[in-house]
Amino acid sequence: MTRTEPSAGGDREGPTRARSHLLEVRLLGSLQVRRGDGGYVGAHEWRTSKTRHLLRLLALRAGSPVPADQLIEALWPDVDADHGRTSLRAALAQLRRVVGPEAVQRDVRGLTLTGAWVDVIAFESLVEEARQHARSGDRQQAVRIAREAIALRGGDLADDEPYADWLSADRERLRQRYVTCLVEAAESSVGLGWWRDAVDLADSALASDRASERSYRVLMRAHAHLGETEKSLRAYVACSEALAEELGADPSAETKALHMALLSAGNEPVEVPFVGRAGELQRIRAAVGAALEEGRGHAVIVRGPAGAGKTRLAREACGAWAGMLVEATCSSAQATQPRGVVEHLVGQVVPLSAERPRRLEAFLSYVTAAAPTIVLIDDLHWSDPSSVRILHFALSHADAAFVLVATVQSVDTPASEVLGTALENLRERGRCTEVDLGPLPTDVTATLVESVLGGRPSATLTNELSASTQGSPFLLIETARNLAADQQLVATAAGLTRTAGADSGDTAAQGLLRRVRETLDHRQLAVLDLCGVLGGGFFLPGLEGLVAATGQDSAAAAPAVDALEDLGVLECRDGSYEFRHAVIRSTVYGRLRPSTRRKLHDVVARHAPMPAAERIDHWAEAGLPDLACAAALQAAEEAFAQKGFEEARQHVRRALQLTDLDTATPADRLSLLELLADACRPLGYLEEAGEHLDQAIVLAKQHGLPDLARLYRKRGQALPGDSEEALSWYRRALAVADGTDARE
């Protein structure tokens, strides 16, 4: 496939898009201004407080003119008009010297701050976006966007100017918007079942507004669900006290009713929807449908280890059948009971009043010659040998549609030998379809975990769960539920992540980073921004090189890292630095303005020494999908070389997602589909491999590409080797190679 080669982390310059160099103005917390070249404005450059105040007033209305009279009234209320205009001209001249003459425009309507990114405006926009998502029912997106807004808030408006009365109305308005954002995000978290996030967000809201009754209701629900009855009751008591002291009021009827309801409420686990196994499900349904249509006996055996999802898959496959469905579940206790399983099946078809011999005869007559019937047996390997023989006889002699769908494990039981012989006989006669279940792929693991937790897991959490459970659906569901119940998960910008402890919530992270911003100088804060983009696993020499690549002094890296470690933001493990908690990293990253994120991701992708697999996301976040695609293909090649086929599959899938299908050549699209099939086959994902190859074959035919012989051969390899369908594909491959009709 033709692709743009990504930089390996050295001096090569790849294509990059032009970026506007905006002035960055942060008003929430202490005033912080960064010029377009990345340098921060020092405190001494303002000369007077009036220059700072003028910037604040203009930044609050950035992009819109502020009349000169309003500015004079706010900043020089006690002077006459002439002196006020003179003072305004002096402050404006100094402001232009600091931020650049083009940053502040003047016309008859007043003064306008232009070309600036302002945290207040970005904050209010995100708050409104989060609210719209919540109203539309997209709670997960609402929480994610709300967290971006929360991360922008370094404190109240102009914390360093607490007595600036001319800011009091805006300060209170923004504080209320912040509290409302927290409360609405907390309520969305309750709707998602993210109890730990709900508690953190509600606690943060109460830290700013002690009388927020909605926040107390969130705490009551969340603590009750977590089994913390005492904390739930204490939340109600605290609510009553706060409302009485702050407002002289009692809790509302809604809060009182919730209090009474939670005292007796229970929590039932939510049923997990069926996900994944699409190829296996299609194959089972096809086999069942063919047998029912042709009117013959047929066995469908779903084989896999305990917890692989055999039972759920079998039930899903038979769920749409409207005819006779007879079910049984075998256990070790039944293995020594002659005809025990069959007797259970007979009882569902033949009246109990019939004599036992005639009941069995009636059952066999029914399933072999009467109405179409599906028999669904779970754990057939624990059946008694007699029942296996009877079912084998029925399947072999059925003159009507009779389908056995059974789940089986490869374990030694009293019926193992009889069952193996029966299946071999049915296989030879073309009356048996066998479906083997392996571990769930990583992408399906992520989908399953999301359905359990109500939110997208981070790549780190997905990989961790996939490895610890070996892709077992049952273990994945139970492990995810336990993590949620034990309050070990927290939502971050990267997705749901395992948290290290109770001190890693939003309130603690915001407080910690406020202390960091008060402690570090501007150069060190720029290093913190870079660390937020790196995420972790970096060494000091590499960080120094990246700082230099941003145009800053690399000497700032070491003292910044030392200070961040002392403050509890970073921790060092064998020389490698990591964020102490995922929420802290998420907050640092979320506070970056979008253009800064893109620029820093670009620097990391070009200059950081890292594997191609880690470079993919940096190129993508830098807004360079072509280079991200190239990195994904490079990572896939490396995974193929190491026989890491699941990793290769994920990287090729990512490359396909990053490819612009409207502009990609047919040959490039075909190459990606073929690579994806090559990764699927060694993993046993034959149905998926076949789907990708079918698409590639269509492309080859439509555009006259010289790949059909190879694709036909691989299509045959994606089928059982001795099947007639596989042999048919091999014959087509030979026909194309010989120049004869490929359609035979």
N, C-alpha and C positions, 0 to 999 in steps of 0.2 A: 504494500500500500504506500502511495506517495504521501509523505508527511514532512512537516517542518520539524527539524531536530531541536529539542529543547537544550538550553544551556545546561551544562553539567555542574554548574556552580562556580565557574571561573570568570574570565573576563569577557567572554563572548556576549555580544549584544543581540538579542532577538528583536522581533518587531514589537513595538509598543504603541499604544494610542496616545494621542495628545491629551494632556490633562490640564484643567484650569488650576491655577495656583491661587486659591482663595485665601483671604484673610480669615483666620479662625478666632472667634471671640467667644469666650466662656464667661457667662454672667452668673451661673448657678454656683454658689460658693464664692470663693475669692476670685477677683478678676484675673483672667489669664488670656493673653493675646499672643497668637503665633502668626508671624508673617508668612507670605507665600513661599519663601525660601526655606521654611522650617524653623527659623530662629525665633525664639521667644522675646517679647518685649520686656526689658528689665524695669524694675520699679523706678530707678532714677531717671528714666527717659521721659516720664510723664511731666516732670517738672512741678506741676501743681495738681492738687486733687480735682480741680475743676475740669482739667483735661480728661481725667478718667471718667468723671461724672458725665461729661458731654458724650463720650463714646458709649456709655451705658444707655443713655437716653436714645441715642441714634440707633444702637444695636437692637433695642427692644422693638423698634419699628423698622428694622432693616429692609431696604427696598422701597420704603414709602417715605415721602418728605415729612419732616417735622417742622412746623412753623417756627420762625425765629422767636416770636413773642412767647410761645410755650416754653422754649428752652431758657429764655431769659427769666421768665416767671419762676421756673423750677430751680435754676441755679443761682440767680442773683435777685431774689425777691425784694430786697430792701434798698435797691439803688434805682435811680431814675432811668428813663428809657435810653438816654444818650450814653450814660456810663455802662448800662447793660449791654448795648450793642458793641461798644468798644471792648468790653470784657469777652463777649462772644467771639469777636474777630480774633482776639489774642489766643483764646483757647482753641479755636478752629485752626489757626496757623500752627500751633504746637501739635495738635492732633494729626494734621497732615504730615508734619515732619516725622512723626512716629510711625504712622501706618501707611504712608504714601499719599501723594497728592490726589491720585485718581480714586482713592477709596471713599472720599467724601465729596459729593457733588452739591452745588448750590444753584438754586434758581429762585424765581419769584415765590414759589410755594414754600421754600424753606431749605433745610439741609437733609441730604439723603445719604445713608451709608450703603455703598454698592459693592458687589463682588465679595460679599462676606458670608461665611457660614457661622451662624449664631446658635449656640446650644439651646437657648430658650425657644427659638422658632422650631428647631428640629424636635425638641421635647414635646411641644404642643401638637405638632403634626403627628408624631407617633402615638400620643395619647388618644387623639381622635381616631386614628387608624385602628388602634386596639379596640376602641369602643365599637366601631363599625363591625369588626370581626365578631365581637361578643354578641352584638345584636343579631347578626346573621346566623348565629349558632356555631361558628367556627371557633370553639373555645381554645383549641390548641394554638392556633395562630394568634388569637387574642392574647394569650399569656406570653407567647414569644415576643410579640411586638411590644407589649407592656414592659417586659424586661429590658428591651432596648431603650425604652424611654427612661426607665428607672436608673439604668446605668449612666445616662447622661447627667443625672442630677448629682452634682457635687456638694449640694447643700441648698439653703434658701438663697433667694436672689440677693446678691451683694452682701454676703455674710461679713465681709470685711468693712462694711459701711452700715452698721446696725442702726445708726441715728439719722440716716438719709430719709427724711419724711416724704420726700417727693417720690420715693420708690415704694412706700408702704402699701399702696393699693395693688400694685403689680406683684409685690412680694406675697401678699395674702392670697391673691388670685392664683398664683402659681403653686403656693403651698396646698391650697384646696384641690387643685387639679392633680397634684402629686398624690394626695391622699385618696382621691376618687379613683385614680389609676390603680393604686395598690389594692383598694377594696374590690374593684371590678375584676382585677386579675386573680385575686384570692377566691372570689366567687366562681370564676371560670375554672380554677384549679379544683374546687370542690366538685363541680360538674364533671370533671375528668377523673376524679378519684385520686388526684395528686395531693394527698393529705399533708405531706411534709411541706410542699410548696405553699399550700394554703395557709398553714400555720406561720411560716416565715413572712409571707406577704401581709397577713393580718397583723402580725406583731409590728412590722415596719409601719403600717398605717397608724396603729395605736401610739407608736413612739412620736408621731407628729400630731395626732388628734386623739387625745385620751377619751373623748366622748363619741367616738365612731361606733355607733350601735351595730351597723352592718358588719364591722370587723369582729365584734364579739360573737355575733351569730356564726361567722365562719369558724372561729376558734371552737365554739361549742360543738359544731358538726364534726370538725376534723378530729378533735380529741376524742369525741365519742366513738367515731369510726375506728380510731386507733386503739380502742379499748381503754383509754385513759379517762375513766369516768370522773375521777377526782378533779382533773384539770378542766374537764368540761363544766363541772359544777362551779369550780372556782372562776371560770370565765364569766358565768352568769352573775355571780356575786360581784365580781369586779365591774361588770357592766352596770349593775344597779347602783353601786357606790359612785362610779364616775358620772353617771347621768344625774344623780342627786346633787353631787358637789359642783359639777360644771354648769348644769342647766336647771337644777331644781325640779327634775322630772323623774318619772318612773319608767322602767322598760316598756316598750310598746307591747300591744297584744300579740303581735307576731313573735316577738322574742320570748314572751312568757309561754306561748303555745309550743314553741320549739323546745324550750326547757323541759316542759312536761313530756313531750313526745320522745325526746332523746333518752329519758330515764328508763324507758321500757323498749326502745328500738333495738332490733338485731341487724346484723349485716350478713347478707348472703352473697357469695361470690358470683360475679357476672359470668354468664356462659361465654366462652371464647368462640368466635366464629371460625368456620373452617377456612384455612388458608393453605396455599401451596399444593403440591402433589397434583398439579393440573394434568400432567401427562399420564400419570398412573390412573387418575380418576377417569380420564377419557378412555384409556385402554380397557378398564374394567367395564365401563358402560357399553363400550363397543362389543365386547365379548358377550355380555349379558344380552344386549339387544339382538345380536346375531342368533344366539341360541333360541331366544324367545320367538324370533321371526321364523326360523327354520323348523321349530317344533322338535327339538332334540334335547337329550341330556348333556349337560356341560358343567364342569367344575371350574370355578375361579378361585385360585388360592392366593391370598395376600400374605406374604411371608416377611418377617422382620423381627428384630429383638423387642423385648418388652419396652413399652413407652414410645415406640416408633410411630404410633398413630394408626395402627392397622384397623382397629375397631371403628374409629371415627371415619376413616376412609371408606370402609365397607358399607357403613350405614349411609354415608353421603351418596355412595354410588347407587344404593337401592332405594334411597328416599323418595324418588319420583315414581316408583312402581305402584300402580293403583290396584294390581291384582292381588292374588293370594301371597302373603309373605309370612313365613313361619320362622320363628327365631329360637335359638337355644344358646346357652353359654356353658361351656365345659369347665370343669375344675378337677384338681387332683383327686378329690373325693369320689368323682364319678368314674375314674379310670378303671376301677375294679368292679363296677356294677354292670353286669351284662345287659345290653340293650338299653342302658339308662338314658342315653341321649335320644335314641330313636323313640323310646316311650314318651319322653317329654314332647317330641315333635308330634307324635301320634295324637296326644291329648289335645293339640290345638286344631286338629283336622277332623278326627273321628269322635262321635259322641261317647262319653265315658260309660254309658249303659251297655255298649257292645262288649261281647266276650273278648278276652285279650288276644287269642289267635286271630279272630276275625277282625279285630281293630287294626292289627299290623297288616293283614291282607288288604283291608280297605284303604289304609294309608298308602301302601305301595301301588294299588290300583289308581288311586287319586293322582299321585305325583307322576306316574309313568304314562297315564292314558287319559287323564281328565283335563281340567283347566290348567293353563300355564301357572307355574308355581316357582317362587324363589324361596330357597331355604338358606337362612343366614345363621351361620354357626361361628361363635367366637371361641378362640382357643381350641380348635379341632384336635390339636395334638394331645389334649387331655381327655379325649373321648375314649370310651371302652372299645376294644378290638371288634366286638360283635356289631356295634353300631356302624363302625367304619365299613365292615363287609356289606352290611345291608344298604348303606348309602351308595357304595360302589356298584352293587347289583342294580339299584334303581337308576343310576346314571347311565349304566351300560345298556339297559334294556328299555329306556324310556322312549315311547312313541309320541309323547307330547312334550311341550316345552317344560323342562324341569332343570332349574339352574341351582347349583350349590355354590354359595359365596361363603368362603371360610377363611378365617385368620389362623395362621400357623407360626409357631416359633420352632427354631432348630434346636430342640432339646430332646433328651432321651426319655421316653415314656413307655408304658406297656403297649401302646398302640403304634409306636414308631415304625416297626417293621411292616405291619399290616398296611399302615397308611402310605409308606414309601412304595410298596408293591402296587397298591391301588392307583396311586398317582402316576406311576410309571406306565401302567396299563392304559389309563385314560389318555396320557400324553401320546402314546404310540397310536392311539385311535383318533387323535385330533379332537379329543373331548376335554381338554384341560388347558387353561390359561393361567400362567403363574406370574405374579407381580411381586418383585422384591423391593422392599423399602430400605433405603439407606438414610444417612443423616440428612437433615434439612440443609439446603444451601444457605449461605450467609444472608443473602437478600431476603429469602423466605423467613429466616430466623428473625430478621429485623421487623418484618411485617407481623409475624406472630407475637413478638414481644410488644409491639405497638398496640396490638389489639387487646393485650392483657393490661397494659399500663395506661392506655389511653393517650399516649404520646410517643413521638418518634425517639427511639434510643440513639445515643451517640454511636459512632463507629467503634469507639473503644469499648463501650458496654456491650455492643452486639458481638464483637469478636471475643470478648471475655466470656459471655454466656455461651456462645457457640462452642468454644473450646472446653469449658467446664462441664457442659452437658452432652458433648459429642453430637450435637444436633438432634437430640431426642426431644420431640414435641412435648411429651409429658413432663420431662425434667425442666424444659425451658419454661413451661407455664408455671410449674410449682416454684422454681427458683425466682422467676420474676415476681410472683405474688409474695413470696417471702421477703424479697428486697423491699417491696412497697410497704408491706406490713411492719417491717422492722425500721422504717423511716430511713432507709439507706440510699434513697434516690432523690435527686434534685434536678430541676429543669435548668439547662444552660443554653447558650446560643447554639452549641453543637448538638443539642438533644439531651435526653435524659441521661444522667451520669451518676455513677455511684459516688456518694459523698463519704468523707472520712470521719465525720462526727457532727455533733449538734452545733458546734461553733462555726459552721461553714455556711450558714444561711445568709439571706439577703441583708438583714440588719447588721450582722457582724461584718460582712464584706464591705458594706457601704461605710461603716464607721472606721474600719481598718484603712481603707483607701483614702478616706478624708485625712487621716493622720499622715499617710504617706505623702499626699500632695502638700501638706504643710511642712514636711520635713525635707523633701528632695528639692534640689534646684531644677531649673528648666532643662539643663542638659541631661540630668538623671531621669527626669520625667519622660524625656524622649526615649531613653533606654527602656523604661518601663513599657512604653507603647510598643516597642519592638519585641519585647518579651511576650506581650499579650498576643502578638501575631504568631510568634514562634510556637507558643503553647507550652513548651517544655522539652526536656531531653536535649538541652543545648549546653555547650561547654564555653568557658570564658573566651578562649582564643577565637573561636568561631563567632561569638557575639561581638567581639571587638572589630572583627573584619566587617560584619554587617553594619555596625555603627558607622564605620568609615565609609561604607558604600552609600549610606544615606547622606553623606556630606558633612557629618558631624565629627567631633573630635573623639577618636576611639579611646582616649584616656578616660573618658567619662564612664566607660562600661564597668570597670572594676569597682570603683567606689559606689556606683549605683547598685550593683549586684550585692555588695556587702551590706549596704543599707537596707535593701529589700529583704535580705536574709535575716538581718537583725530585727526588722519590723514584723517578721512572720508572713511575708508575702511569698517568698521563695524558700526552698530547702535544697540543700546540696547532698547528692547521693553519689559517692564515688566520682566526684568531680563534675557530675552532670546536674544541672539545675532544673527543678520542676516547681510549678506553683503548688503551694501547700494544699490548696483546695480548688476544685474545679469551678466553684462559684466565684472565687476571687479572679481567676483567669477570665471567666465569662464577663465579669463586671468591667475589668480592664479593657477587654476587647470591645465590649458593647459601647464603651464611652468614646471610642475613636470615631471621628467623622468619616463618612464613606470614602471620600477621596484619599484620606490618609491611609485607610485600610488597604485600598487598592495599591497605593504607592509602596507601602511596606511589604505587602505580599509579593509584589513584583521584585523588590530588592531581595527578599528571602529566596524566591524561586531562582533568581539568576546567580546568587552568590553563596548561598548556604550549602555546605557539604552534606548532602542527604540522599537517600535512595530515590529512585525515580517515583516509587509509589507514594512517597511523602510529598514530592514536588507537584503532584497532580492538583491537589486542592489549592495550593498557593497560586499556580497559574490560573486556575478557574476563578479564584477570588480576585485576582489581579485584572480580571476582565479579558483574558487572552485564551479563549477556548481552543484555538488551534494548537497552541503550545501545551495546554492541558491534555488534549487528545494525544499528542505526540508522547508526552510523559507516560500516559496510561498504556500506550502500546509498548513503550520501552519496558515498563514495569511488567507487562504481560509476557514479553519475551524472556525477561529474567526469571519469572515464575515458571514458565515452561521449561527452562533449562534446569531448574531445580525440582522438576516434577511436582510443583505446587499448583495443581490444576484448578483447585477451587479459587486460589488467589488470581490465577490467570483469567479464569472465567469472569471474576468480578472486575478486573481491570479492562477486559475487552468490552464488557457491558458498559462500563463507564465511558470508554472511548466512543462507543456507539451513541451514547446519550449526548456526548459533547460534539458529535459530528453534525454539521448542518446538512441534512439530507437533501435540501433543495439545491445545494451547490456542489455536493460531493459527486464524484464521477461514479458511474455504475461499477467500475472495477474496484474502486475503494470500498463501496458498500458491500460488494460481494466478498472482498477480502476480510472485512470485519465479521460478516456472518459465518464465513468458513472458519475463521479463528475461534469464534465462539463455539461452533460445533466441535472443533478439535479439543477444546477444553472440557466440553460436556461429556464426550464419549468415555474417557478414562474414569470419570466419576460415576458412570452408570446412568447418567441422565440421557438415555437414548431417545426418549420422546422429544425432549427439548432439542437435542442435537438434530433430530430429523426435521423439526420445524424450521430451524435456522437453515439447514441445507435445502429444504424445499423452497425457501425464499431466495436463496442464492441461485438455485437452478432456474427459477423464473427470471431472475435478472440476466443470467447468462443467455437464456433463449431470447429474451426481448431485445438484447443489445448485441447479439452475435459474438459473445465473448468466448475465447478458446479454452473454456474451463470445464465443459460438460463431462468429459470422460472421467476426470478426477472427482468431480462432484458426484457423479453417479456411483463411483466406487465407494466413496465415503458414505453415501446414502445407504448403500448395502451394509456397510460396517455399523451403521446405527440401528441395525435390526438383528434379531437372533440369527446366528450364523447359518443354521441349517433350515431356515424358513424359506418357503417358496418366494416370498416377496423379496428377501435379500438376494436370492439367486437371480431374480428378475432384474434387479438393479445392476448386478455384476454383468449380466448379459448386455444390458444397455451400454455399459462402459466399454465393453469389448466391441460392440457394434460401432460406437462413435470412433474408437481408436482405429478400426478397420475401414472407416469411411462409409459404412452401410447405414441403413435407416435405424436411428436410435430408438424409434418407437416399435421396432420389431414388426 
